[in-house]
């Protein structure tokens, strides 16, 4: 069943070039969902808890999907994932690790912390576009996402 609801995709990634390429790949695939970028785990949690720059709910809609880099300053993806999955109001938001890490230890630890899936970022732009196509197909055409009742 195709999910026709538009959801916000929240992407936590500290690398400006990666954010730009990811945005371009989403545009190329013509994903119509709103994409919001934050630079680290601290900003991610500020967004989710609507603190600081993200205090206005109109500017920080609850995401339907989080793409989370592991290696970021201030608070890394592992710490942020732990906090998200411990919070009863946030744990239902699907989280996909989207990182350059290929370490088996990162994969295992992420799943133990409750991640929904783990994707290693491709090294080429063409590979990134293909991954974004697959993400779109999986999360927005195949999977039924929870309807948010905790705005």
PESULCOR-V533182 format. One record per pair of residues at least 6 apart in sequence whose C-alpha atoms are under 6 Angstrom apart, sorted by sequence separation. I is the first residue (numbers start at 1). J is the second residue. D is the distance in whole Angstrom. If there is no record, write none. Layout:
<<I	J	D> <I	J	D>>
This chain:
<<38	44	6> <54	60	6> <70	76	6> <84	90	6> <85	91	4> <122	128	6> <47	54	5> <70	77	4> <84	91	6> <69	77	6> <95	115	6> <96	116	6> <100	120	5> <95	116	5> <96	117	5> <97	118	5> <98	119	5> <99	120	5> <100	121	5> <94	116	6> <96	118	6> <97	119	6> <98	120	6> <99	121	5> <8	33	6> <12	37	6> <14	39	4> <7	33	6> <8	34	5> <9	35	5> <10	36	5> <11	37	5> <12	38	5> <13	39	5> <14	40	6> <6	33	5> <8	35	6> <10	37	6> <12	39	6> <12	40	6> <67	95	6> <69	97	6> <65	94	5> <66	95	5> <67	96	5> <68	97	5> <69	98	5> <70	99	6> <67	97	6> <68	98	5> <69	99	5> <67	98	6> <82	113	6> <40	72	6> <42	75	6> <41	75	5> <41	76	6> <41	80	5> <10	63	6> <9	63	6> <8	63	5> <11	66	6> <8	64	6> <9	65	5> <10	66	5> <11	67	5> <12	68	5> <13	69	5> <7	64	5> <9	66	6> <11	68	6> <12	69	6> <14	72	6> <25	129	5> <3	140	5> <3	141	5> <2	141	4>>
